[in-house]
Amino acid sequence: MQDKFLQLLGLAQRAGAVASGTMACLQALRKGKAKLLIVAVDTELKVAAEYRKIAEKNSIPLITISSQAELGNAIGKSRRAAVVIADPNFGRRLWELSLNNGGGPSCPK
């Protein structure tokens, strides 16, 4: 199931529905453009806490899944600590896949 999740994440990237990189993610979160936040499990605790704080404040669902290397690879980039999904349809489907996978949703709002 994680393969399906990562493949759909790659499709979302190709469709232009993904923001990646610290500044792009934080900007999308703060501007209300984020529909889903995905944080790699091996992200530095301080950075992950900042993402979590903003996601909770703005009621943005947050998933912890994969590693930075896998997350980056799924979107055709180098290692990524987090990605933001801006499209509601991709966000909903990725959320559903994470629930079916027993993945790590941590802010189910």
Residue frames relative to the residue before (quaternion, step in Angstrom):
aa qw qx qy qz dx dy dz
M 1.0000 0.0000 0.0000 0.0000 0.00 0.00 0.00
Q 0.6130 0.5459 -0.3664 0.4381 3.60 1.01 -0.67
D 0.5874 0.5625 -0.3732 0.4464 3.59 1.09 -0.62
K 0.6398 0.5172 -0.3205 0.4696 3.59 0.98 -0.85
F 0.6348 0.5377 -0.3168 0.4556 3.54 0.99 -0.90
L 0.7042 0.4635 -0.2678 0.4664 3.58 0.80 -1.02
Q 0.6258 0.5264 -0.3373 0.4664 3.60 1.08 -0.67
L 0.6612 0.4879 -0.3058 0.4809 3.58 0.97 -0.83
L 0.6067 0.5429 -0.3460 0.4663 3.57 1.08 -0.69
G 0.6427 0.5148 -0.3110 0.4746 3.59 1.02 -0.79
L 0.6350 0.5164 -0.3188 0.4779 3.57 1.03 -0.79
A 0.6324 0.5256 -0.3259 0.4665 3.59 1.00 -0.82
Q 0.6265 0.5304 -0.3304 0.4659 3.59 1.04 -0.78
R 0.6833 0.4849 -0.2885 0.4634 3.58 0.87 -0.94
A 0.6686 0.4862 -0.2886 0.4831 3.58 1.19 -0.57
G 0.5146 -0.6713 0.4005 0.3522 3.58 1.27 -0.04
A 0.5116 0.6754 -0.3904 0.3602 3.58 1.24 0.39
V 0.6595 0.5012 -0.2940 0.4769 3.60 1.29 0.11
A 0.1353 -0.7226 0.6701 0.1019 3.52 -1.14 0.80
S 0.0139 0.8057 -0.5916 0.0267 3.58 -0.84 0.91
G 0.6235 0.4749 -0.4154 0.4617 3.51 -1.19 0.58
T 0.6392 -0.5882 0.3389 0.3614 3.54 -1.00 0.83
M 0.7182 0.4524 -0.2724 0.4531 3.59 0.67 -1.05
A 0.6627 0.5047 -0.3106 0.4578 3.60 0.91 -0.86
C 0.6546 0.5062 -0.3123 0.4666 3.58 0.98 -0.82
L 0.6751 0.4905 -0.3011 0.4615 3.58 0.83 -0.96
Q 0.6404 0.5239 -0.3218 0.4603 3.58 0.99 -0.81
A 0.6669 0.4944 -0.3006 0.4696 3.60 0.90 -0.91
L 0.6441 0.5204 -0.3180 0.4618 3.58 1.01 -0.80
R 0.7144 0.4679 -0.2570 0.4524 3.57 0.83 -0.98
K 0.7015 0.4553 -0.2651 0.4799 3.59 1.11 -0.64
G 0.5203 -0.6760 0.3938 0.3424 3.58 1.28 0.04
K 0.4631 0.6947 -0.4372 0.3343 3.59 1.20 0.35
A 0.6000 0.6030 -0.3482 0.3939 3.59 1.22 -0.41
K 0.1880 -0.7623 0.6112 0.1001 3.54 -1.02 0.90
L 0.7806 0.0166 0.0113 0.6247 3.57 1.25 -0.50
L 0.1683 -0.7589 0.6222 0.0927 3.55 -1.10 0.80
I 0.0902 -0.7741 0.6257 0.0330 3.56 -0.90 0.96
V 0.0666 -0.7995 0.5968 -0.0122 3.56 -0.69 1.16
A 0.4506 -0.6818 0.5087 0.2707 3.58 -0.91 0.93
V 0.5535 -0.6482 0.4159 0.3170 3.57 -1.01 0.83
D 0.7191 0.4281 -0.2586 0.4824 3.60 1.11 -0.51
T 0.3361 0.7333 -0.5095 0.2996 3.57 1.20 0.54
E 0.5934 -0.5722 0.4322 0.3655 3.56 -1.08 0.77
L 0.5826 -0.6443 0.3734 0.3257 3.58 -0.87 0.99
K 0.6519 0.5211 -0.3213 0.4475 3.59 0.92 -0.86
V 0.6637 0.4938 -0.2920 0.4799 3.57 0.97 -0.87
A 0.6531 0.5111 -0.3099 0.4650 3.59 0.92 -0.91
A 0.6378 0.5286 -0.3233 0.4574 3.60 1.02 -0.78
E 0.6323 0.5242 -0.3280 0.4667 3.60 1.03 -0.76
Y 0.6466 0.5047 -0.3143 0.4779 3.58 0.95 -0.88
R 0.6630 0.5207 -0.3023 0.4449 3.57 0.87 -1.00
K 0.6408 0.5412 -0.3157 0.4437 3.58 0.95 -0.91
I 0.6896 0.4658 -0.2790 0.4792 3.59 0.85 -0.95
A 0.6417 0.5252 -0.3271 0.4532 3.60 0.97 -0.83
E 0.6719 0.4877 -0.3011 0.4690 3.58 0.89 -0.89
K 0.6394 0.5415 -0.3196 0.4425 3.58 0.95 -0.89
N 0.7766 0.3335 -0.1535 0.5120 3.58 1.01 -0.84
S 0.4338 -0.7309 0.4276 0.3078 3.60 1.32 0.25
I 0.3517 0.7149 -0.5121 0.3209 3.56 0.94 0.96
P 0.4487 -0.6847 0.4940 0.2930 3.61 -0.73 0.96
L 0.1356 -0.7910 0.5954 0.0389 3.54 -1.04 0.86
I 0.1066 -0.7699 0.6279 0.0399 3.54 -0.97 0.94
T 0.1443 -0.7303 0.6548 0.1303 3.54 -1.07 0.74
I 0.1896 0.7796 -0.5610 0.2039 3.52 -0.62 1.16
S 0.8459 0.2594 -0.1509 0.4409 3.51 -1.30 0.38
S 0.4523 -0.6141 0.5419 0.3531 3.53 -1.26 -0.47
Q 0.6809 -0.4672 0.3515 0.4412 3.56 -1.25 0.23
A 0.6474 0.5246 -0.3188 0.4516 3.57 0.97 -0.84
E 0.6855 0.4729 -0.2874 0.4732 3.61 0.88 -0.92
L 0.6325 0.5351 -0.3282 0.4537 3.57 1.01 -0.80
G 0.6735 0.4833 -0.2868 0.4803 3.57 0.91 -0.89
N 0.6513 0.5275 -0.3069 0.4509 3.55 0.95 -0.91
A 0.6322 0.5556 -0.3328 0.4253 3.59 0.99 -0.81
I 0.7634 0.3272 -0.1895 0.5237 3.59 1.09 -0.65
G 0.5582 -0.6533 0.3700 0.3532 3.57 1.26 0.32
K 0.5847 0.5516 -0.3675 0.4678 3.56 1.16 0.62
S 0.6249 -0.4774 0.4245 0.4487 3.53 -1.33 -0.12
R 0.7914 -0.2999 0.2159 0.4869 3.59 -1.31 -0.06
R 0.0454 -0.7863 0.6162 0.0019 3.55 -1.03 0.86
A 0.3914 -0.7134 0.5348 0.2277 3.56 -0.90 0.95
A 0.8065 -0.0300 0.0655 0.5868 3.56 1.06 -0.76
V 0.0879 -0.7425 0.6569 0.0971 3.49 -1.36 0.36
V 0.2609 -0.7352 0.6067 0.1527 3.53 -1.23 0.61
I 0.2436 -0.7378 0.6134 0.1417 3.53 -1.02 0.87
A 0.2352 -0.8124 0.5248 0.0967 3.57 -0.65 1.14
D 0.6627 0.4978 -0.3028 0.4704 3.59 1.17 -0.46
P 0.4595 -0.7149 0.4451 0.2823 3.64 -0.70 0.99
N 0.6469 0.5210 -0.3356 0.4443 3.62 1.01 -0.67
F 0.6542 0.4710 -0.3120 0.5027 3.59 0.93 -0.83
G 0.6356 0.5459 -0.3279 0.4364 3.58 0.95 -0.84
R 0.6748 0.4934 -0.2917 0.4649 3.57 0.89 -0.94
R 0.6881 0.4845 -0.2946 0.4527 3.59 0.85 -0.92
L 0.6414 0.5044 -0.3267 0.4770 3.59 0.98 -0.76
W 0.6202 0.5373 -0.3328 0.4646 3.58 1.03 -0.79
E 0.6602 0.5107 -0.2988 0.4626 3.59 0.92 -0.95
L 0.6537 0.5062 -0.3163 0.4653 3.58 0.93 -0.85
S 0.6505 0.5091 -0.3313 0.4560 3.60 0.96 -0.76
L 0.6435 0.5125 -0.3258 0.4659 3.61 1.03 -0.71
N 0.6698 0.5005 -0.2918 0.4645 3.57 0.97 -0.87
N 0.6756 0.4910 -0.2721 0.4779 3.55 1.16 -0.65
G 0.4231 -0.6633 0.4961 0.3673 3.57 1.22 -0.29
G 0.2801 0.7937 -0.4883 0.2305 3.55 1.29 0.47
G 0.6531 -0.6104 0.3426 0.2889 3.49 -1.27 0.01
P 0.0768 0.7853 -0.6126 0.0474 3.62 0.53 0.94
S 0.0761 -0.8417 0.5338 0.0263 3.56 -0.74 0.92
C 0.7620 0.2359 -0.1680 0.5793 3.57 1.22 0.04
P 0.0309 0.8785 -0.4762 0.0236 3.60 0.68 1.10
K 0.2849 0.7532 -0.5443 0.2350 3.58 0.42 1.19
